[in-house]
Amino acid sequence: MKFTFIDIRSARLELERAFDQLSRPMQPQPVFACSTADMPPAADFPDSVLRNTTLNILAVSDGANWRRQDTGATI
């Protein structure tokens, strides 16, 4: 398959638009949701947010632990 300059430019513009939407969303975005038992290691996701469906709260990784956003306690 042979690509033309226009095909490549069009694909590049589409990728740029998609990246812009991810980096600067114009509307609320879904948050990753999982149960307490299925939470990934906090160390693998520093400064990330998830919704704990078991506790029905948001949690933020401090790089070592997942911290509840209602009390600040570790999960």
PQR file of N, CA, C, O and H, with PARSE charges and radii, in Angstrom:
ATOM      1  N   MET A   1       0.842  -1.172   0.000 -0.4000 1.5000
ATOM      2  CA  MET A   1       0.000   0.000   0.000 -0.0000 2.0000
ATOM      3  C   MET A   1       0.888   1.236   0.000  0.5500 1.7000
ATOM      4  O   MET A   1       1.847   1.324   0.767 -0.5500 1.4000
ATOM      5  N   LYS A   2       0.569   2.162  -0.842 -0.4000 1.5000
ATOM      6  CA  LYS A   2       1.350   3.381  -0.950 -0.0000 2.0000
ATOM      7  C   LYS A   2       0.570   4.537  -0.339  0.5500 1.7000
ATOM      8  O   LYS A   2      -0.600   4.743  -0.660 -0.5500 1.4000
ATOM      9  H   LYS A   2      -0.210   2.090  -1.464  0.4000 1.0000
ATOM     10  N   PHE A   3       1.227   5.298   0.549 -0.4000 1.5000
ATOM     11  CA  PHE A   3       0.596   6.442   1.186 -0.0000 2.0000
ATOM     12  C   PHE A   3       1.066   7.722   0.517  0.5500 1.7000
ATOM     13  O   PHE A   3       2.217   7.841   0.098 -0.5500 1.4000
ATOM     14  H   PHE A   3       2.178   5.131   0.810  0.4000 1.0000
ATOM     15  N   THR A   4       0.163   8.659   0.429 -0.4000 1.5000
ATOM     16  CA  THR A   4       0.514   9.955  -0.120 -0.0000 2.0000
ATOM     17  C   THR A   4       0.757  10.927   1.027  0.5500 1.7000
ATOM     18  O   THR A   4       0.429  10.644   2.179 -0.5500 1.4000
ATOM     19  H   THR A   4      -0.772   8.562   0.770  0.4000 1.0000
ATOM     20  N   PHE A   5       1.328  12.058   0.700 -0.4000 1.5000
ATOM     21  CA  PHE A   5       1.580  13.103   1.692 -0.0000 2.0000
ATOM     22  C   PHE A   5       0.278  13.534   2.351  0.5500 1.7000
ATOM     23  O   PHE A   5       0.245  13.790   3.554 -0.5500 1.4000
ATOM     24  H   PHE A   5       1.594  12.288  -0.236  0.4000 1.0000
ATOM     25  N   ILE A   6      -0.796  13.616   1.567 -0.4000 1.5000
ATOM     26  CA  ILE A   6      -2.097  14.039   2.093 -0.0000 2.0000
ATOM     27  C   ILE A   6      -2.623  13.012   3.098  0.5500 1.7000
ATOM     28  O   ILE A   6      -3.180  13.396   4.126 -0.5500 1.4000
ATOM     29  H   ILE A   6      -0.769  13.408   0.590  0.4000 1.0000
ATOM     30  N   ASP A   7      -2.458  11.707   2.820 -0.4000 1.5000
ATOM     31  CA  ASP A   7      -2.895  10.669   3.745 -0.0000 2.0000
ATOM     32  C   ASP A   7      -2.158  10.804   5.079  0.5500 1.7000
ATOM     33  O   ASP A   7      -2.774  10.727   6.142 -0.5500 1.4000
ATOM     34  H   ASP A   7      -2.005  11.395   1.985  0.4000 1.0000
ATOM     35  N   ILE A   8      -0.868  11.002   5.023 -0.4000 1.5000
ATOM     36  CA  ILE A   8      -0.058  11.109   6.230 -0.0000 2.0000
ATOM     37  C   ILE A   8      -0.422  12.372   7.003  0.5500 1.7000
ATOM     38  O   ILE A   8      -0.545  12.344   8.228 -0.5500 1.4000
ATOM     39  H   ILE A   8      -0.368  11.065   4.159  0.4000 1.0000
ATOM     40  N   ARG A   9      -0.593  13.466   6.291 -0.4000 1.5000
ATOM     41  CA  ARG A   9      -0.951  14.722   6.953 -0.0000 2.0000
ATOM     42  C   ARG A   9      -2.330  14.598   7.612  0.5500 1.7000
ATOM     43  O   ARG A   9      -2.514  15.058   8.739 -0.5500 1.4000
ATOM     44  H   ARG A   9      -0.494  13.488   5.296  0.4000 1.0000
ATOM     45  N   SER A  10      -3.268  14.003   6.946 -0.4000 1.5000
ATOM     46  CA  SER A  10      -4.607  13.814   7.501 -0.0000 2.0000
ATOM     47  C   SER A  10      -4.557  12.954   8.768  0.5500 1.7000
ATOM     48  O   SER A  10      -5.203  13.275   9.765 -0.5500 1.4000
ATOM     49  H   SER A  10      -3.119  13.629   6.030  0.4000 1.0000
ATOM     50  N   ALA A  11      -3.799  11.878   8.725 -0.4000 1.5000
ATOM     51  CA  ALA A  11      -3.659  11.010   9.893 -0.0000 2.0000
ATOM     52  C   ALA A  11      -2.995  11.760  11.047  0.5500 1.7000
ATOM     53  O   ALA A  11      -3.400  11.617  12.200 -0.5500 1.4000
ATOM     54  H   ALA A  11      -3.274  11.618   7.915  0.4000 1.0000
ATOM     55  N   ARG A  12      -1.982  12.553  10.735 -0.4000 1.5000
ATOM     56  CA  ARG A  12      -1.288  13.336  11.763 -0.0000 2.0000
ATOM     57  C   ARG A  12      -2.233  14.333  12.423  0.5500 1.7000
ATOM     58  O   ARG A  12      -2.228  14.465  13.647 -0.5500 1.4000
ATOM     59  H   ARG A  12      -1.653  12.669   9.798  0.4000 1.0000
ATOM     60  N   LEU A  13      -3.039  15.032  11.638 -0.4000 1.5000
ATOM     61  CA  LEU A  13      -3.996  15.991  12.187 -0.0000 2.0000
ATOM     62  C   LEU A  13      -5.032  15.303  13.068  0.5500 1.7000
ATOM     63  O   LEU A  13      -5.408  15.833  14.113 -0.5500 1.4000
ATOM     64  H   LEU A  13      -3.042  14.924  10.644  0.4000 1.0000
ATOM     65  N   GLU A  14      -5.490  14.137  12.657 -0.4000 1.5000
ATOM     66  CA  GLU A  14      -6.449  13.383  13.454 -0.0000 2.0000
ATOM     67  C   GLU A  14      -5.843  12.960  14.787  0.5500 1.7000
ATOM     68  O   GLU A  14      -6.500  13.043  15.824 -0.5500 1.4000
ATOM     69  H   GLU A  14      -5.184  13.706  11.808  0.4000 1.0000
ATOM     70  N   LEU A  15      -4.593  12.507  14.763 -0.4000 1.5000
ATOM     71  CA  LEU A  15      -3.905  12.142  16.003 -0.0000 2.0000
ATOM     72  C   LEU A  15      -3.705  13.346  16.912  0.5500 1.7000
ATOM     73  O   LEU A  15      -3.867  13.237  18.127 -0.5500 1.4000
ATOM     74  H   LEU A  15      -4.059  12.439  13.920  0.4000 1.0000
ATOM     75  N   GLU A  16      -3.361  14.478  16.346 -0.4000 1.5000
ATOM     76  CA  GLU A  16      -3.182  15.692  17.148 -0.0000 2.0000
ATOM     77  C   GLU A  16      -4.485  16.104  17.817  0.5500 1.7000
ATOM     78  O   GLU A  16      -4.481  16.491  18.985 -0.5500 1.4000
ATOM     79  H   GLU A  16      -3.229  14.567  15.359  0.4000 1.0000
ATOM     80  N   ARG A  17      -5.597  16.029  17.098 -0.4000 1.5000
ATOM     81  CA  ARG A  17      -6.908  16.369  17.678 -0.0000 2.0000
ATOM     82  C   ARG A  17      -7.253  15.415  18.819  0.5500 1.7000
ATOM     83  O   ARG A  17      -7.744  15.845  19.863 -0.5500 1.4000
ATOM     84  H   ARG A  17      -5.600  15.715  16.148  0.4000 1.0000
ATOM     85  N   ALA A  18      -7.001  14.139  18.624 -0.4000 1.5000
ATOM     86  CA  ALA A  18      -7.300  13.156  19.669 -0.0000 2.0000
ATOM     87  C   ALA A  18      -6.426  13.395  20.900  0.5500 1.7000
ATOM     88  O   ALA A  18      -6.911  13.305  22.028 -0.5500 1.4000
ATOM     89  H   ALA A  18      -6.603  13.789  17.776  0.4000 1.0000
ATOM     90  N   PHE A  19      -5.153  13.697  20.694 -0.4000 1.5000
ATOM     91  CA  PHE A  19      -4.252  13.978  21.810 -0.0000 2.0000
ATOM     92  C   PHE A  19      -4.690  15.232  22.559  0.5500 1.7000
ATOM     93  O   PHE A  19      -4.683  15.252  23.790 -0.5500 1.4000
ATOM     94  H   PHE A  19      -4.760  13.770  19.778  0.4000 1.0000
ATOM     95  N   ASP A  20      -5.070  16.275  21.830 -0.4000 1.5000
ATOM     96  CA  ASP A  20      -5.539  17.506  22.465 -0.0000 2.0000
ATOM     97  C   ASP A  20      -6.758  17.247  23.338  0.5500 1.7000
ATOM     98  O   ASP A  20      -6.867  17.794  24.436 -0.5500 1.4000
ATOM     99  H   ASP A  20      -5.076  16.259  20.830  0.4000 1.0000
ATOM    100  N   GLN A  21      -7.668  16.419  22.857 -0.4000 1.5000
ATOM    101  CA  GLN A  21      -8.859  16.125  23.644 -0.0000 2.0000
ATOM    102  C   GLN A  21      -8.498  15.360  24.913  0.5500 1.7000
ATOM    103  O   GLN A  21      -9.106  15.585  25.960 -0.5500 1.4000
ATOM    104  H   GLN A  21      -7.580  15.974  21.966  0.4000 1.0000
ATOM    105  N   LEU A  22      -7.522  14.460  24.838 -0.4000 1.5000
ATOM    106  CA  LEU A  22      -7.094  13.719  26.025 -0.0000 2.0000
ATOM    107  C   LEU A  22      -6.354  14.610  27.011  0.5500 1.7000
ATOM    108  O   LEU A  22      -6.540  14.478  28.221 -0.5500 1.4000
ATOM    109  H   LEU A  22      -7.028  14.277  23.988  0.4000 1.0000
ATOM    110  N   SER A  23      -5.525  15.507  26.517 -0.4000 1.5000
ATOM    111  CA  SER A  23      -4.719  16.335  27.400 -0.0000 2.0000
ATOM    112  C   SER A  23      -5.477  17.545  27.930  0.5500 1.7000
ATOM    113  O   SER A  23      -5.113  18.099  28.967 -0.5500 1.4000
ATOM    114  H   SER A  23      -5.374  15.614  25.534  0.4000 1.0000
ATOM    115  N   ARG A  24      -6.529  17.961  27.226 -0.4000 1.5000
ATOM    116  CA  ARG A  24      -7.343  19.106  27.663 -0.0000 2.0000
ATOM    117  C   ARG A  24      -8.822  18.774  27.434  0.5500 1.7000
ATOM    118  O   ARG A  24      -9.451  19.337  26.537 -0.5500 1.4000
ATOM    119  H   ARG A  24      -6.824  17.512  26.384  0.4000 1.0000
ATOM    120  N   PRO A  25      -9.375  17.869  28.236 -0.5600 1.5000
ATOM    121  CA  PRO A  25     -10.768  17.488  28.006  0.2800 2.0000
ATOM    122  C   PRO A  25     -11.710  18.675  28.184  0.5500 1.7000
ATOM    123  O   PRO A  25     -11.491  19.531  29.041 -0.5500 1.4000
ATOM    124  N   MET A  26     -12.736  18.715  27.383 -0.4000 1.5000
ATOM    125  CA  MET A  26     -13.714  19.799  27.426 -0.0000 2.0000
ATOM    126  C   MET A  26     -14.976  19.381  28.181  0.5500 1.7000
ATOM    127  O   MET A  26     -15.954  20.126  28.237 -0.5500 1.4000
ATOM    128  H   MET A  26     -12.914  18.019  26.687  0.4000 1.0000
ATOM    129  N   GLN A  27     -14.938  18.193  28.754 -0.4000 1.5000
ATOM    130  CA  GLN A  27     -16.083  17.690  29.502 -0.0000 2.0000
ATOM    131  C   GLN A  27     -15.580  16.685  30.540  0.5500 1.7000
ATOM    132  O   GLN A  27     -14.441  16.227  30.448 -0.5500 1.4000
ATOM    133  H   GLN A  27     -14.143  17.588  28.708  0.4000 1.0000
ATOM    134  N   PRO A  28     -16.411  16.338  31.525 -0.5600 1.5000
ATOM    135  CA  PRO A  28     -15.970  15.347  32.515  0.2800 2.0000
ATOM    136  C   PRO A  28     -15.579  14.040  31.845  0.5500 1.7000
ATOM    137  O   PRO A  28     -16.170  13.643  30.840 -0.5500 1.4000
ATOM    138  N   GLN A  29     -14.582  13.376  32.407 -0.4000 1.5000
ATOM    139  CA  GLN A  29     -14.104  12.104  31.884 -0.0000 2.0000
ATOM    140  C   GLN A  29     -14.339  11.009  32.918  0.5500 1.7000
ATOM    141  O   GLN A  29     -14.245  11.273  34.117 -0.5500 1.4000
ATOM    142  H   GLN A  29     -14.102  13.698  33.223  0.4000 1.0000
ATOM    143  N   PRO A  30     -14.641   9.790  32.487 -0.5600 1.5000
ATOM    144  CA  PRO A  30     -14.831   8.692  33.433  0.2800 2.0000
ATOM    145  C   PRO A  30     -13.559   8.429  34.237  0.5500 1.7000
ATOM    146  O   PRO A  30     -12.446   8.613  33.743 -0.5500 1.4000
ATOM    147  N   VAL A  31     -13.740   8.006  35.453 -0.4000 1.5000
ATOM    148  CA  VAL A  31     -12.631   7.648  36.328 -0.0000 2.0000
ATOM    149  C   VAL A  31     -12.566   6.123  36.391  0.5500 1.7000
ATOM    150  O   VAL A  31     -13.599   5.455  36.440 -0.5500 1.4000
ATOM    151  H   VAL A  31     -14.643   7.856  35.854  0.4000 1.0000
ATOM    152  N   PHE A  32     -11.356   5.578  36.391 -0.4000 1.5000
ATOM    153  CA  PHE A  32     -11.175   4.131  36.510 -0.0000 2.0000
ATOM    154  C   PHE A  32     -11.854   3.661  37.792  0.5500 1.7000
ATOM    155  O   PHE A  32     -11.633   4.244  38.854 -0.5500 1.4000
ATOM    156  H   PHE A  32     -10.517   6.121  36.352  0.4000 1.0000
ATOM    157  N   ALA A  33     -12.669   2.623  37.712 -0.4000 1.5000
ATOM    158  CA  ALA A  33     -13.387   2.101  38.866 -0.0000 2.0000
ATOM    159  C   ALA A  33     -13.027   0.641  39.092  0.5500 1.7000
ATOM    160  O   ALA A  33     -12.920  -0.141  38.148 -0.5500 1.4000
ATOM    161  H   ALA A  33     -12.848   2.149  36.849  0.4000 1.0000
ATOM    162  N   CYS A  34     -12.841   0.284  40.367 -0.4000 1.5000
ATOM    163  CA  CYS A  34     -12.550  -1.104  40.724 -0.0000 2.0000
ATOM    164  C   CYS A  34     -12.881  -1.326  42.196  0.5500 1.7000
ATOM    165  O   CYS A  34     -13.014  -0.374  42.965 -0.5500 1.4000
ATOM    166  H   CYS A  34     -12.928   0.919  41.134  0.4000 1.0000
ATOM    167  N   SER A  35     -13.011  -2.586  42.576 -0.4000 1.5000
ATOM    168  CA  SER A  35     -13.259  -2.930  43.973 -0.0000 2.0000
ATOM    169  C   SER A  35     -11.955  -2.833  44.759  0.5500 1.7000
ATOM    170  O   SER A  35     -10.875  -2.733  44.176 -0.5500 1.4000
ATOM    171  H   SER A  35     -12.903  -3.360  41.951  0.4000 1.0000
ATOM    172  N   THR A  36     -12.061  -2.863  46.066 -0.4000 1.5000
ATOM    173  CA  THR A  36     -10.871  -2.820  46.913 -0.0000 2.0000
ATOM    174  C   THR A  36      -9.933  -3.976  46.571  0.5500 1.7000
ATOM    175  O   THR A  36      -8.718  -3.793  46.493 -0.5500 1.4000
ATOM    176  H   THR A  36     -12.938  -2.944  46.539  0.4000 1.0000
ATOM    177  N   ALA A  37     -10.496  -5.152  46.368 -0.4000 1.5000
ATOM    178  CA  ALA A  37      -9.678  -6.334  46.075 -0.0000 2.0000
ATOM    179  C   ALA A  37      -8.942  -6.238  44.741  0.5500 1.7000
ATOM    180  O   ALA A  37      -7.908  -6.879  44.555 -0.5500 1.4000
ATOM    181  H   ALA A  37     -11.483  -5.300  46.431  0.4000 1.0000
ATOM    182  N   ASP A  38      -9.470  -5.443  43.815 -0.4000 1.5000
ATOM    183  CA  ASP A  38      -8.876  -5.345  42.477 -0.0000 2.0000
ATOM    184  C   ASP A  38      -8.039  -4.094  42.252  0.5500 1.7000
ATOM    185  O   ASP A  38      -7.613  -3.828  41.128 -0.5500 1.4000
ATOM    186  H   ASP A  38     -10.310  -4.923  43.966  0.4000 1.0000
ATOM    187  N   MET A  39      -7.800  -3.325  43.310 -0.4000 1.5000
ATOM    188  CA  MET A  39      -7.011  -2.099  43.146 -0.0000 2.0000
ATOM    189  C   MET A  39      -5.574  -2.440  42.746  0.5500 1.7000
ATOM    190  O   MET A  39      -4.965  -3.330  43.340 -0.5500 1.4000
ATOM    191  H   MET A  39      -8.146  -3.541  44.223  0.4000 1.0000
ATOM    192  N   PRO A  40      -5.031  -1.748  41.755 -0.5600 1.5000
ATOM    193  CA  PRO A  40      -3.648  -1.997  41.351  0.2800 2.0000
ATOM    194  C   PRO A  40      -2.683  -1.434  42.408  0.5500 1.7000
ATOM    195  O   PRO A  40      -3.096  -0.641  43.254 -0.5500 1.4000
ATOM    196  N   PRO A  41      -1.423  -1.830  42.369 -0.5600 1.5000
ATOM    197  CA  PRO A  41      -0.449  -1.291  43.319  0.2800 2.0000
ATOM    198  C   PRO A  41      -0.329   0.230  43.183  0.5500 1.7000
ATOM    199  O   PRO A  41      -0.153   0.752  42.082 -0.5500 1.4000
ATOM    200  N   ALA A  42      -0.426   0.923  44.298 -0.4000 1.5000
ATOM    201  CA  ALA A  42      -0.339   2.390  44.293 -0.0000 2.0000
ATOM    202  C   ALA A  42       1.013   2.856  43.751  0.5500 1.7000
ATOM    203  O   ALA A  42       1.096   3.908  43.117 -0.5500 1.4000
ATOM    204  H   ALA A  42      -0.569   0.499  45.193  0.4000 1.0000
ATOM    205  N   ALA A  43       2.055   2.092  43.994 -0.4000 1.5000
ATOM    206  CA  ALA A  43       3.395   2.467  43.535 -0.0000 2.0000
ATOM    207  C   ALA A  43       3.491   2.510  42.012  0.5500 1.7000
ATOM    208  O   ALA A  43       4.327   3.227  41.462 -0.5500 1.4000
ATOM    209  H   ALA A  43       1.987   1.237  44.509  0.4000 1.0000
ATOM    210  N   ASP A  44       2.644   1.749  41.334 -0.4000 1.5000
ATOM    211  CA  ASP A  44       2.657   1.732  39.865 -0.0000 2.0000
ATOM    212  C   ASP A  44       1.919   2.923  39.255  0.5500 1.7000
ATOM    213  O   ASP A  44       2.036   3.175  38.056 -0.5500 1.4000
ATOM    214  H   ASP A  44       1.965   1.166  41.780  0.4000 1.0000
ATOM    215  N   PHE A  45       1.153   3.665  40.082 -0.4000 1.5000
ATOM    216  CA  PHE A  45       0.323   4.757  39.568 -0.0000 2.0000
ATOM    217  C   PHE A  45       0.384   5.993  40.467  0.5500 1.7000
ATOM    218  O   PHE A  45      -0.654   6.450  40.946 -0.5500 1.4000
ATOM    219  H   PHE A  45       1.059   3.461  41.056  0.4000 1.0000
ATOM    220  N   PRO A  46       1.578   6.543  40.704 -0.5600 1.5000
ATOM    221  CA  PRO A  46       1.657   7.735  41.563  0.2800 2.0000
ATOM    222  C   PRO A  46       0.852   8.895  40.982  0.5500 1.7000
ATOM    223  O   PRO A  46       0.814   9.098  39.769 -0.5500 1.4000
ATOM    224  N   ASP A  47       0.214   9.648  41.870 -0.4000 1.5000
ATOM    225  CA  ASP A  47      -0.596  10.824  41.498 -0.0000 2.0000
ATOM    226  C   ASP A  47      -1.777  10.479  40.601  0.5500 1.7000
ATOM    227  O   ASP A  47      -2.238  11.325  39.835 -0.5500 1.4000
ATOM    228  H   ASP A  47       0.246   9.483  42.855  0.4000 1.0000
ATOM    229  N   SER A  48      -2.268   9.254  40.686 -0.4000 1.5000
ATOM    230  CA  SER A  48      -3.420   8.827  39.894 -0.0000 2.0000
ATOM    231  C   SER A  48      -4.653   8.719  40.781  0.5500 1.7000
ATOM    232  O   SER A  48      -4.555   8.581  42.000 -0.5500 1.4000
ATOM    233  H   SER A  48      -1.893   8.566  41.308  0.4000 1.0000
ATOM    234  N   VAL A  49      -5.818   8.786  40.137 -0.4000 1.5000
ATOM    235  CA  VAL A  49      -7.094   8.723  40.839 -0.0000 2.0000
ATOM    236  C   VAL A  49      -7.879   7.513  40.358  0.5500 1.7000
ATOM    237  O   VAL A  49      -7.835   7.163  39.179 -0.5500 1.4000
ATOM    238  H   VAL A  49      -5.897   8.898  39.146  0.4000 1.0000
ATOM    239  N   LEU A  50      -8.597   6.878  41.277 -0.4000 1.5000
ATOM    240  CA  LEU A  50      -9.529   5.820  40.921 -0.0000 2.0000
ATOM    241  C   LEU A  50     -10.744   5.924  41.819  0.5500 1.7000
ATOM    242  O   LEU A  50     -10.713   6.594  42.852 -0.5500 1.4000
ATOM    243  H   LEU A  50      -8.633   7.162  42.234  0.4000 1.0000
ATOM    244  N   ARG A  51     -11.823   5.250  41.415 -0.4000 1.5000
ATOM    245  CA  ARG A  51     -13.017   5.173  42.255 -0.0000 2.0000
ATOM    246  C   ARG A  51     -13.104   3.773  42.804  0.5500 1.7000
ATOM    247  O   ARG A  51     -13.164   2.800  42.052 -0.5500 1.4000
ATOM    248  H   ARG A  51     -11.848   4.706  40.576  0.4000 1.0000
ATOM    249  N   ASN A  52     -13.110   3.671  44.127 -0.4000 1.5000
ATOM    250  CA  ASN A  52     -13.224   2.386  44.795 -0.0000 2.0000
ATOM    251  C   ASN A  52     -14.709   2.069  44.905  0.5500 1.7000
ATOM    252  O   ASN A  52     -15.437   2.747  45.631 -0.5500 1.4000
ATOM    253  H   ASN A  52     -13.061   4.461  44.738  0.4000 1.0000
ATOM    254  N   THR A  53     -15.163   1.038  44.187 -0.4000 1.5000
ATOM    255  CA  THR A  53     -16.582   0.699  44.152 -0.0000 2.0000
ATOM    256  C   THR A  53     -17.042   0.012  45.426  0.5500 1.7000
ATOM    257  O   THR A  53     -18.231   0.054  45.740 -0.5500 1.4000
ATOM    258  H   THR A  53     -14.572   0.487  43.598  0.4000 1.0000
ATOM    259  N   THR A  54     -16.144  -0.618  46.168 -0.4000 1.5000
ATOM    260  CA  THR A  54     -16.500  -1.259  47.423 -0.0000 2.0000
ATOM    261  C   THR A  54     -16.863  -0.205  48.467  0.5500 1.7000
ATOM    262  O   THR A  54     -17.860  -0.333  49.177 -0.5500 1.4000
ATOM    263  H   THR A  54     -15.178  -0.652  45.912  0.4000 1.0000
ATOM    264  N   LEU A  55     -16.037   0.837  48.547 -0.4000 1.5000
ATOM    265  CA  LEU A  55     -16.232   1.896  49.538 -0.0000 2.0000
ATOM    266  C   LEU A  55     -17.014   3.085  48.994  0.5500 1.7000
ATOM    267  O   LEU A  55     -17.442   3.953  49.754 -0.5500 1.4000
ATOM    268  H   LEU A  55     -15.227   0.941  47.970  0.4000 1.0000
ATOM    269  N   ASN A  56     -17.199   3.123  47.679 -0.4000 1.5000
ATOM    270  CA  ASN A  56     -17.877   4.216  46.975 -0.0000 2.0000
ATOM    271  C   ASN A  56     -17.204   5.564  47.275  0.5500 1.7000
ATOM    272  O   ASN A  56     -17.862   6.539  47.638 -0.5500 1.4000
ATOM    273  H   ASN A  56     -16.852   2.418  47.061  0.4000 1.0000
ATOM    274  N   ILE A  57     -15.879   5.589  47.113 -0.4000 1.5000
ATOM    275  CA  ILE A  57     -15.109   6.818  47.328 -0.0000 2.0000
ATOM    276  C   ILE A  57     -14.035   6.937  46.257  0.5500 1.7000
ATOM    277  O   ILE A  57     -13.707   5.966  45.575 -0.5500 1.4000
ATOM    278  H   ILE A  57     -15.344   4.798  46.818  0.4000 1.0000
ATOM    279  N   LEU A  58     -13.492   8.143  46.121 -0.4000 1.5000
ATOM    280  CA  LEU A  58     -12.329   8.353  45.270 -0.0000 2.0000
ATOM    281  C   LEU A  58     -11.085   8.094  46.098  0.5500 1.7000
ATOM    282  O   LEU A  58     -11.063   8.340  47.304 -0.5500 1.4000
ATOM    283  H   LEU A  58     -13.758   8.931  46.676  0.4000 1.0000
ATOM    284  N   ALA A  59     -10.056   7.596  45.443 -0.4000 1.5000
ATOM    285  CA  ALA A  59      -8.773   7.362  46.099 -0.0000 2.0000
ATOM    286  C   ALA A  59      -7.664   7.896  45.198  0.5500 1.7000
ATOM    287  O   ALA A  59      -7.757   7.843  43.972 -0.5500 1.4000
ATOM    288  H   ALA A  59     -10.074   7.396  44.464  0.4000 1.0000
ATOM    289  N   VAL A  60      -6.608   8.414  45.836 -0.4000 1.5000
ATOM    290  CA  VAL A  60      -5.463   8.962  45.113 -0.0000 2.0000
ATOM    291  C   VAL A  60      -4.214   8.239  45.574  0.5500 1.7000
ATOM    292  O   VAL A  60      -4.018   8.016  46.768 -0.5500 1.4000
ATOM    293  H   VAL A  60      -6.532   8.458  46.832  0.4000 1.0000
ATOM    294  N   SER A  61      -3.369   7.875  44.621 -0.4000 1.5000
ATOM    295  CA  SER A  61      -2.100   7.227  44.960 -0.0000 2.0000
ATOM    296  C   SER A  61      -1.080   8.281  45.351  0.5500 1.7000
ATOM    297  O   SER A  61      -0.854   9.249  44.626 -0.5500 1.4000
ATOM    298  H   SER A  61      -3.528   8.057  43.650  0.4000 1.0000
ATOM    299  N   ASP A  62      -0.463   8.076  46.518 -0.4000 1.5000
ATOM    300  CA  ASP A  62       0.628   8.965  46.933 -0.0000 2.0000
ATOM    301  C   ASP A  62       1.978   8.386  46.536  0.5500 1.7000
ATOM    302  O   ASP A  62       3.023   8.887  46.950 -0.5500 1.4000
ATOM    303  H   ASP A  62      -0.647   7.289  47.108  0.4000 1.0000
ATOM    304  N   GLY A  63       1.949   7.332  45.735 -0.4000 1.5000
ATOM    305  CA  GLY A  63       3.165   6.672  45.278 -0.0000 2.0000
ATOM    306  C   GLY A  63       3.521   5.456  46.112  0.5500 1.7000
ATOM    307  O   GLY A  63       4.364   4.650  45.718 -0.5500 1.4000
ATOM    308  H   GLY A  63       1.099   6.925  45.399  0.4000 1.0000
ATOM    309  N   ALA A  64       2.875   5.325  47.271 -0.4000 1.5000
ATOM    310  CA  ALA A  64       3.103   4.171  48.139 -0.0000 2.0000
ATOM    311  C   ALA A  64       1.783   3.515  48.541  0.5500 1.7000
ATOM    312  O   ALA A  64       1.707   2.293  48.672 -0.5500 1.4000
ATOM    313  H   ALA A  64       2.191   5.980  47.591  0.4000 1.0000
ATOM    314  N   ASN A  65       0.751   4.326  48.734 -0.4000 1.5000
ATOM    315  CA  ASN A  65      -0.559   3.837  49.187 -0.0000 2.0000
ATOM    316  C   ASN A  65      -1.670   4.552  48.439  0.5500 1.7000
ATOM    317  O   ASN A  65      -1.497   5.656  47.921 -0.5500 1.4000
ATOM    318  H   ASN A  65       0.813   5.318  48.627  0.4000 1.0000
ATOM    319  N   TRP A  66      -2.814   3.887  48.400 -0.4000 1.5000
ATOM    320  CA  TRP A  66      -4.029   4.542  47.932 -0.0000 2.0000
ATOM    321  C   TRP A  66      -4.642   5.229  49.135  0.5500 1.7000
ATOM    322  O   TRP A  66      -4.824   4.601  50.178 -0.5500 1.4000
ATOM    323  H   TRP A  66      -2.954   2.990  48.820  0.4000 1.0000
ATOM    324  N   ARG A  67      -4.964   6.509  49.009 -0.4000 1.5000
ATOM    325  CA  ARG A  67      -5.526   7.299  50.107 -0.0000 2.0000
ATOM    326  C   ARG A  67      -6.967   7.680  49.798  0.5500 1.7000
ATOM    327  O   ARG A  67      -7.278   8.210  48.731 -0.5500 1.4000
ATOM    328  H   ARG A  67      -4.816   7.019  48.161  0.4000 1.0000
ATOM    329  N   ARG A  68      -7.837   7.393  50.766 -0.4000 1.5000
ATOM    330  CA  ARG A  68      -9.238   7.788  50.657 -0.0000 2.0000
ATOM    331  C   ARG A  68      -9.314   9.302  50.597  0.5500 1.7000
ATOM    332  O   ARG A  68      -8.582   9.991  51.307 -0.5500 1.4000
ATOM    333  H   ARG A  68      -7.584   6.962  51.632  0.4000 1.0000
ATOM    334  N   GLN A  69     -10.191   9.822  49.760 -0.4000 1.5000
ATOM    335  CA  GLN A  69     -10.326  11.270  49.672 -0.0000 2.0000
ATOM    336  C   GLN A  69     -11.317  11.837  50.673  0.5500 1.7000
ATOM    337  O   GLN A  69     -11.407  13.054  50.831 -0.5500 1.4000
ATOM    338  H   GLN A  69     -10.786   9.262  49.183  0.4000 1.0000
ATOM    339  N   ASP A  70     -12.066  10.970  51.353 -0.4000 1.5000
ATOM    340  CA  ASP A  70     -12.985  11.476  52.372 -0.0000 2.0000
ATOM    341  C   ASP A  70     -12.301  11.635  53.735  0.5500 1.7000
ATOM    342  O   ASP A  70     -12.657  12.529  54.502 -0.5500 1.4000
ATOM    343  H   ASP A  70     -11.993   9.981  51.224  0.4000 1.0000
ATOM    344  N   THR A  71     -11.315  10.769  54.043 -0.4000 1.5000
ATOM    345  CA  THR A  71     -10.651  10.827  55.354 -0.0000 2.0000
ATOM    346  C   THR A  71      -9.136  10.961  55.256  0.5500 1.7000
ATOM    347  O   THR A  71      -8.492  11.358  56.227 -0.5500 1.4000
ATOM    348  H   THR A  71     -11.025  10.042  53.420  0.4000 1.0000
ATOM    349  N   GLY A  72      -8.555  10.637  54.102 -0.4000 1.5000
ATOM    350  CA  GLY A  72      -7.101  10.654  53.962 -0.0000 2.0000
ATOM    351  C   GLY A  72      -6.430   9.378  54.420  0.5500 1.7000
ATOM    352  O   GLY A  72      -5.216   9.227  54.287 -0.5500 1.4000
ATOM    353  H   GLY A  72      -9.078  10.314  53.314  0.4000 1.0000
ATOM    354  N   ALA A  73      -7.223   8.448  54.966 -0.4000 1.5000
ATOM    355  CA  ALA A  73      -6.669   7.171  55.444 -0.0000 2.0000
ATOM    356  C   ALA A  73      -6.249   6.302  54.261  0.5500 1.7000
ATOM    357  O   ALA A  73      -6.762   6.450  53.152 -0.5500 1.4000
ATOM    358  H   ALA A  73      -8.209   8.570  55.074  0.4000 1.0000
ATOM    359  N   THR A  74      -5.320   5.405  54.511 -0.4000 1.5000
ATOM    360  CA  THR A  74      -4.904   4.469  53.465 -0.0000 2.0000
ATOM    361  C   THR A  74      -5.940   3.363  53.313  0.5500 1.7000
ATOM    362  O   THR A  74      -6.673   3.032  54.245 -0.5500 1.4000
ATOM    363  H   THR A  74      -4.903   5.284  55.412  0.4000 1.0000
ATOM    364  N   ILE A  75      -5.974   2.812  52.123 -0.4000 1.5000
ATOM    365  CA  ILE A  75      -6.892   1.689  51.844 -0.0000 2.0000
ATOM    366  C   ILE A  75      -6.064   0.440  51.783  0.5500 1.7000
ATOM    367  O   ILE A  75      -6.600  -0.646  51.560 -0.5500 1.4000
ATOM    368  H   ILE A  75      -5.378   3.081  51.367  0.4000 1.0000
TER
END
